[in-house]
Amino acid sequence: MKSRIWMTALLALLVAALIGGLGYRAYVDANRPQLTFQERLRAGVDGAQAYMFFDIDDAGGVVVAVGEAGQVRRSTDQGKTWQAVATPTDSTLAAVTFADPQTVWAVGHQGTILRSSDAGLNWKPVTVSAELPEGFVAFDVLFTSPDTGYIAGSEGTLLTTTDGGDQWAPVPLTYRQSDGHFYSLHQLSSGDIVITTAGGSLLRRSTDTGEWALESVGWSREPLYGVLELGDGSLMAYGTGGGVFQRLADSDDWEKLEVTSEADFYSGFVTGDGTVALAGNRGVIMRRMAGAKAFYADPDLPRGAILAMDRLADGTLLLAGRAGLGRRTTEGYEFVGQEAGSVGQFRKRQLRAMPLTRHLLSLEAHRPSYWGRPREQASEVRWFQWQLAMRSSDEDGTSASDLLTPGVYQQVASFQEDLAQRLDIRPSRAQSVWSGSLEMRLMAGRYRRGILHVTADTARYDELGEPERLALERRIEEGGYQGVYTSLDYTTASFVVDETDIRDRVTPENAVELAGQVNALASSDAPFEVTGAQRFRLRVVDAEPQPESADAASANDGPAIQAYSVTLDPEIRRCESGPVVSAAMALQAPVSALEGTGTTLSVADQASWILASEEEGSWKWFAPGATPRYSSASYGHWGDDECPSVVMLVYPKPGSRDLRPALADAIDKTLASADSGLTPKDLVIKAYALERTAFPAQP
């Protein structure tokens, strides 16, 4: 009996200790200081990954990459894995270089200069006593010896040091020598220093005289981003709009080279056998083989803008850019160690391309007043979606996966024109990868016709071949349209039309007839058939959210919520893009961490993507982690006006509880401590339900 009592007492003591320990741990966790978004970003915490890296360099078996929000990544295994390294800044770091195997320099926005004395493990800021231009951006850094270095940046600013970086002083240049921004620094085999400029010229310092002289390349004053020195002593300069120029060793004249792309080239290298590779926006990598005259696209294109390349001693090619950090392997381009950019954000891009998102943004956009009277905010929207399925045919050589071959592409584009004529709408109002508005987004917000940038001009596409088809597939994948307007295997295609664009008013009675008339547009000899139509209705959920304490059954009563929106309250807050983007960045991590949250889309995401896709926006100006910006190009993609009234869209996991109470709590706690300029009362949370009606292929 006594032994049983002792055992019971001992068991009770152990349980009490366990409960006490768990309680203490919960107390510690609750009171642990919370990391800011930038701190989480730099520490590599899940859910706070980077979008872009801007430069990469190696020495002594160590590779260091730098990017937005003060990020530094370090690798000691040829870029197979990357270690996140903390830095003392939130500013975007635009360039990195090794002065020697242990000393590393990184520079960037807001005049940031960092130095590491242990091969990139620890970083300290370096101050410059000289007066710098307001908002100075350091674009590149170069050390010609452990003691002598240069920093080139905005407004034609050039700094130099002769004591290993302890003191930096401006280089005195004349007005004619300061040809806009200074973008990149290079040292030639002769010892000369060459700087590329925004004015399309090269600023060169002669080793013999020590003088700086401006050299015109002959381009129409478009920016140059880099210089390569070839084995025969000739120079090559590259930059905006497919501009590649070469000057032979025994000549003073520059020649424009043939390049089958209009991409902006940001980085390049020369191999031992004389092959030249250039990389830039839209994920384009061009190669000119030794002895050849023209550049041609690498058929295995990486994803997203490539802002820097680094070729290691063993031949490994490392990449830094919009897709994070990657490497070229025997199986192609592989981005590893970073759930970032165009790779890790595919689901976000896919959601952004979906009609659901487009209509959510349309419903939530601020409506301007009409004759002094506020316009009533719409509470629902409807649209149709038709789907084509490919047929296999031995007669014309097509297969079920030939949706983007030239002949089939032309016929599908013609089907869109017939569909638009039947509905009495503009062809571009039928949303698809063949429509102008989507292709404008697909091609980085601008219409630019080039061999690698195919438009809906079917005659133009009919002239193209297999490399261009592969390039178009990559653009569709990169834009997130694969799986939305085309299936993942390219066997089906979708067309979306808003009901408000259709001439005749659509009713439940005539909707079936309308769907059938469109289904009949596909001829029996076409390589595809219409497999059906769906009518969608997106509407606001009016019911009040269930309290947090409600059980799961009662919380899930009522319509299934498809998405939530967090928007500015137009009755309280005037729209200002800066505070909106800042608030979106602050809310990203806490909202994503809520139980039941699937994927979030915010105005900060969109501003990032647009700036990363624009011609110069993806070359080191891009800095959402430090100075959130909302460019004029963003509004056409995120809303119906220049005011980013939608702060965030939240997509829940299937079967989750009503997230409105949790969202409100996360907003209250985050904005109370974040210095974004917005308060919780400035924001409105709405829930939306999506209803759909399917129509058969043949009514």
N, C-alpha and C positions, 0 to 999 in steps of 0.2 A: 504493500500500500504506500509506504513512504517513497519507494523508488518511483511509483507512478506519479506521485505529487511532485517530486523533483523534476521528472521529465516534462510534466505539464508546465511547471514554472519556467523551465529552461526554454521550452518552445515559445511560450508567451514573450519571454525576454528577446528571443531572436526575431520574432515578428515585430515587436516594438522597435527594435534597432533598425530593421529593414524599412519599416514605415517612416521612421525618423530620418533615415538616410535618404529615402526617396523625397521626403518633404524638403530636406535641406537642399537636395539637388535641384528640385523645382524652384525653390527660392532663389538659388544662385542663378539658374537659367533666366528667371524672370527679371533679375536685377543686373544681368550682364549688359554692359553698354552695347547698343545696337550699332552695327556698321552702317555708314552712309552708303549710298549707291556707288559712289566712286571708290570707296574703300572695298566694297564687295567686288567691284569690277577688277581692281588692281590685284586683289587677293585670289581671283579666279574662283570665287564662290559660285556654285551652281545657280543658274537663273540670272546671272549678271555678267554674261559673256560680252566680249567686245564685238563690234561690228567690223572694224577695219584696223589693219596695221600698215604703217607707212614706209618703213625702212628696215633693212636687215643687213648685218655684217658679221664677219667671223675672223677669229685669230686664235692660234694655239689650241685648236680643237673645240673652242667655245663659240656658239652662235648666239647673238643677241638681236632681238627684234623689238621695235618700239611702235606705239600706236596711240589711239585716242585715250583721253581721260588719264594721261600719265602712265599708261600701261607699259610694262617691260616684260618680255618673255625671254627665257634663257634655255639653251639646249646644249647638251654635251654628247649627244648621240646622232649627229648629222640631221637634226630636225625630226627624228622619229617621235620624241616626246618633248614637252615644253614645261618649264617651271615658271610659275608666276612670281615676279619679284616686286616688292613694294617700292614705291618712289615717293619723294616728298612733294609731289605736285599733282593737281587735277588737270593741268593743261595738256593739250594734245602734243605729243612728241613726234616731230616730223622726220628726224634724221638721226642716225647713229653711226659712229665710226670708232675703230680701235686705233689709238695712238701707238700702242705697243700691246703685247699679249695680256697685260694686266690693266692698262689704263683705257677706259672707254668713255666716250663723250656722247651725249644726247642733247638735242636742241629742239625747240618747237615754238608753240604759240605763247603770247604774252611775254616774249623775250626770255623764255625758259632756257637755262643752260644747266645741265647736270653732268657730274663727273663721278666715275667709279674707279677705284684703285684696286679692286679685287675681281676683275674680269666680269663685272656686271652683277655681282651679288648684292652690293650695297651702293647707294647713290646719295650724293650731297649736292645741294644747289650752289651755283657759282654766280656771284653778282657782278654786274658791269657798271662801272662808275660813269661811263660816257653816256651822254644823252641820246636816247633812241627814239625813233618815230613812235607816235601814239599807236598802240595796238601792234607793236612790232612782232612779226612772225619770222623766226629763223627757219629757213627752208633746208639748209644743208650745212654740214660741218666737215672739214677736211684737215688732217694733220699730215704735213709732209715730213715731219720728224717728231720725236717725243716733245720737243720744245716749241716748234713752229706750227701754228695752226690758223685756220680761217673759218669764219662763220658768215654765210651769205643769207640775205633775207629780203623782206619787203622794202619798198620805197628805195631801191637801189642802195641798200645798206650793206657794208662789208666791214667786218671786224677781224682783227688779227692779234696774235699773241706770239711772243718770243721767249716766254719763261715757263712754258708748260701749262699755260692756262690760268695762272694766278692773276694776271692782269690782261684785260682785253681793251684794245683801242681801235677807234674807227680808222679805216684807210681813207685818206683824203682823195676824193675823185672829183673830176670836173663835171659840170652839168651834162656834157655830151657823153661822158663815160657811164653815167647812171641811166641806163636804158630800161627804165621800169623796174619791176621786181627782179631780184637775182634768185634763180631757181636751183641751180646745181653747181657743184665744184668738182673739178677734175685736175689731176696732175699728169702731164704727158711725160713720155720717156726722156724728153729733153730737159725736164725740170720745170717747164712753163706751166703756169696755172691758168685754167680756162673756166670761165663762168658762163652759163647759159642765162639768157634774159627773157623777160616778157615781151620785149620788142623784137624778137627774132634775130638777135645779134649775139656774138660771142665777145666777152670781155677777156682779154688775154694779157697776162703778165710775163714779160720776157725775162728769162733767167740772166741773160747777158746784161741788159740795161736796167732791170728792175722797174721799168715803166709799164703802165697799163695802157692798152690800146683797144678800141672797139672795132670789131670786124663784122661786116655785114655778110650774112649768109645768102641773101637774095630772096628769102621768103617774104611774103607780104605782111611783115611785122607781126606775124603770129608767134605765140610763145614757143620757145625751144626748151625741152626738159632734160636733155642729156647729150653727152658726147662720147664717142668711142674712138680709140686709136687702133687702126688696123696694122697688121704685121708689116705691110709694105710702106708704112709711114704716112699713109693717107688718113684723113680725119672724116668721121661721119657724125652728123648732128641730127637729132630727131625731136619731134614735138607734135603740135596740134594738127588735126585734120589729115592724118596720113602723110605729114611732111617729113621726108627723110632726104638728107642732102649729103653729098660727099665731095671732098676736095682732095685731089691727088697730091702726093708728096712734092712733085715738081711743078705745081700750079698754084695760082692765087685765086682761081675761080671755083665757085661751088656749083655743083650740078644736082638737080632734083632727080631722085631715083624713082623707078617704077615700083609702086606698092599697091597690091590689089585690096586695099582697105582704106577707109577714111577714119579709122580709129585714131585717138590721141595716144601717142607712145610715151610712156613714162620711164621705162627702164630697158637696158640692153646689156649684152655681153658678147664677147668674141671668143670662140674656142680655138684650140691650138691649130686645127686644120684650116682656120680661116672662115668657118661658118659664123654668120652674124644672126643673132636672135633679138627681136624687139617685142616688148609686151606693153599693153596699155588697157584702155577701157574696153567694156563689153567682153572682157575675157579673151581678147584677141592676142595671139602670139604669132608673129611672122618670122620666117626664117629665109635667109639667103645662103645657099650652099656655096662653098668655096669655088670660085671661078664663074659663078652665075651672075646674071645682071639684075634679075628681078626678085622681089620678096614674095613669098607665098604663105598662106595661112597654114599653121600647124593643124592637121585634121582632128587631133585630139585636144579640143580647146578646154582650158580650165574655166571655172565659174567666176564671174565678177571681174571687176577691174583689178589688174595686176599692177601694183604701184612700185614694186621693187623685186629684183631677182638677185640671188647670190649663188655663184657656182663654186662649190667647195673643191678642195684639192683632189678628192677622189672622184670628181665628176658629178656628184650629186647636185641637182638643181633645186634650190629652195625658193619659195615664193611668199610674198607678203602683199596683202591687198584687201579688197572688199570681202573676200571669203575667209579671212583670217590668215593662218599660216599653213603652208602646204609644201609638198615636195613632189618631184617627178620621179616615178618609179617605173619599173618595166611594164606595169599595167596601166600607165597613164598618170594623170595628175591626181594627187590624193591629198586632201586637206585633213591633217591629223592634229590632235591635241587641242583643238579649238572648236567648240560648238558655236560657230559664229557666222556672221555675214550671210552670204548666199548659200552656204551649206546648212548650218544649224537653223537658219531662219526660214527654211523652205515652207514649213507649215504656215508661218505668218504671211509669207508672200502669196501662198495659195489662198488663204482666207481673204487677203486684201483684193485678190482678183475675182472673188466670188460675187455673183449678183446680190447676195444677201448683204454683204458689206457695203456695196455701192448704194443700195437702197436705204440702208441704215443711215449712211452719211447724208443722203438726200433728205430724209425725213428730219434729221436733227440740225441741218444747217439753218443759220439765222435767216429769217425772211425779212427783206426790207419793207418798210411801210409803204402803203399805196394811198396816194392823195391824203397823207397825214394820218391814215388809219392803220394800225398794226394788222398785218396779215395773220390769219388764223393758221396755227401750226397744224400740218397734216398729221393724222394719227395712223394712217395705213397707206400701203401702196401695193399694186398688183402687177404681175408680169407673166409672160408666156416663155416657155423654153422648149424648142424643138431639138430633136437629136437625130443625127444621121449615123448609119452604120455602114462600114465598107463591105463590099461584096468581093469575093475572090473570083478572078476571071483568067482563064488560060488564054483567051483570045487576044486581049490587049496586054497581057503580061503583068497585070496588077495582082497584088495580094492583099490580104486583110490588113496589112500594116503599111500600106502605101498612101496614107492620107496626105502626106506632104511631098510626094513625087510630083514633078512639074505638071504632067498631064492631068492627074487627079486634082491637084491643087487648083488648076484652072477651072475645072468643072465645078468644084465645090464653091469657088468664089462666084461663079456664074449663078449657082443656086441661090446664093445670098442676094444677088441682084433681083432674081425672080421673086424671092420671098418679099423683098422690100417693095417691089412693084405691086404685088398682090395686096399687101397691107397698106399701100399708099403712104410709105414712109421713105425717108432718105436711107440709102444703103448703109450708111455709117451708124444708123440707129439700131440696126440689128447687131447686137454685141456678139463678137466672135474674134478669133485671131485673124480674121480677114477684114475686120472693120477698122476704119481709120483711127477711132479714138483709142481702141485697145493697142493697136500697133504703135501709136504715138508713145504710149507708156512702155511698150515692149522695146522700143528703140531709144530709151533714155530721154523721153520727153521731147524729141525733136524729129522732124521728118528729114532724114538724110539718106539719099539713095546711093548705095555702094554695093559692091558684090557680096559683102557679108551682112548687109542690112536690107533684107528683102521687104518690099511693101506689098500692098494688095494689087499692084500692077501685074496682072497675070501674064501679059506679054513679056514683061521684064523677067518674071520668074521662069517662064518657059525656056529662056535662054540659059538658065543656070544648070549646074550639074550636081554631082554627089557631094562635093565639099561644101557647097552653099546650102544644100539641104541639111547637112549635119549642123552647119552654123545656125540655121533657122531653128532647128530642134533645140539647140542649146539656148537660144534666146527665149524660146517659149518656156523651157524648163526654168531658166533663170528668173523669168518674170512671174512664175507661179501659175501660169495658165495651163500647164500640163496637169491633167487630172480635173480641170475645171471646164475649159472650153474644148479641150481634146483629152482623150483618155491617155493613160500612162503608156499604152502600147500603140498609140496613134491609129486605132481602129474605129474610133467614133469621134464625131464633132458635134458641138452644140451651138445653137443660136438663141439669144435672149432678146426679147422685145418687150418694152414697157407698154402697158395698156394705154397709157395716155398718149403714146405716139401713134396708135392705130387709128385710122380715120373713122371707122364706124364704132360706136359705143358697144363695148363688149358686155354681154349679159350671160347669165348661166344658160339661157336657152340657146343663144347663137354661138356660144364658145365651142361646142362640139362641132358644129358645121364649119367654123373658122379653122379649127385644127385639122379637120379633114381636107379642106381645100388646100392648105399648105402641104399636107402629106402627099397630095396628088401631083405636086410640082415636080417630083423626081420621076424622070422617065424610066421605062423598064430597061433601057440599055445603058443607064448611068452606072458607074462603078460603086454606087451607094444607094441606100434606100432610107426613107424616113421611118423610124421605128416607133414614133409616138410623140406626144406633146404633154406638157404639164403646165398647169396654171397655179401660180403662187400668190399668196396673200400674206403680207407682213404687217402686223398690227401691234399697237401698244397694249400691254397687259394692264388693265385698269385695277384689278384686284389689289388690295393692300397686302404687303408681304406678311408671311407668318412670323411670329416672334421666334427668337433663337431657341426658346425652350420647347417649342412645339415638337411633337414626335414626327418621325419621317413620313408616316402615312398622311397626316393632315397637312404637312408642309408641301407634299407633292400633289395635293388635290388641285384641280383647275387645269388651265392650259399649260403645256410644256413650254418652258421658257427657252428660247433659242439663243438669245443674246441680251446683253445689258449695255447701256450707254451711260457715260458720265460726261455731261455737257455743262457749259456755262449757263447760268440762269439769266436770260436777256433782261429780265425785270430788275435785276440787282447789279449785274456787272457788265460794264462795257468791255468788248472783246479787245484784248491785247495779246499779240502773238508771243511775246517774250515770257510773261508769267504762265501762259497756257503750256508752252513747251517745257518750261522748268517744272511745273506741277506734274506734268505727264511723266517726266523722268523720275521725279521723287516717288511717284505712286507705282511705278512699274514693278519693283521688287515686292513691296508688301501686298499688292493686289494679286500678283502671280503666286504668292505663297499661300493664299487662302484655300482652304479645303473646298474642293468642288470646282475650282477655276481650271479651265482647260488652257486656252491660248488668249493672250491679250494683244490688242493692237492699239497703239497710241499715236498722237500727233507727233511725238518725238521720233517714233519709228519712221513715220512717213517723211518727216523733214530729213532724217538721216539718209533714207534711201534716195530721195530726190537729189540731195546734195552730192551723194556718192555717185550718182549716175550722170550728173551734168558734166560738161566738158572740162571745166577747170575745177568744179566742185569736188571731183574725186582725186585731185592732185594737191594734197596737203593743206588745202584751205578748210577741209571738212573737220569740224571739231564739236560734235554734239555733247561729248562728255564734259567739256569745259565751258563752252560758250554756246548754249542752245540757240539755234537760229531757225527761222521759218521763212524760207525763201518764197518769192513771188511765184516760182514754178510749182510750189507744193500745193497750192490751193486747188488747182484743177484736178488733183489726184485724191485729195483728202476731203473736200467738201465743195459746195457750190459757190462759195465766195472767198474772198481773201482773208476772212476771219476764221481762224481754226477753232470754231465754237465747240467741236467735239474733242474733248480731252482724251477720252479712251473708250474703246469698245472691248467688252469682256465676253468671251465665249465659254459657257460652262461645260463641264463634263456631263455626258448623258446620265440622267437620273439623279442629278445633284439637287440639293435643297435650294430654295430661293436665296440667292446670294445678296439681295439688296440690303438686309441688315448688316451683314458682314462687310460689304463694300462701304457702307456709311461709316462703320466703326473704323475701318482702315483709313478712310479719307480723313476723318476727324483726328486720329492719332498722328498721321503723317504730316498733314498740312499745319498742325499745331506746332511742329518742331522744324519743318522745312521752310527755308527762306525763298519761297517761290513767288510771293506777291499775291497769292490766292488764299482764300479762307474756305472752310467747309460750306459756309452758307452761300458761297458763290456758285456752287455746283448742284446739279440736279441728276438724280439716278432714275433711269427708266428701264423697264423690262419689256422684251418683245417676243411674241410668239409667231411661228411660221406655219401656215396651213397650205396644203397642196392638194390639187385634184388632177388625177392622171386621165389622159384620153388615149384610147387605143390607136394603133397605127391606121386601121381602117374602120371608121365608125359605121 
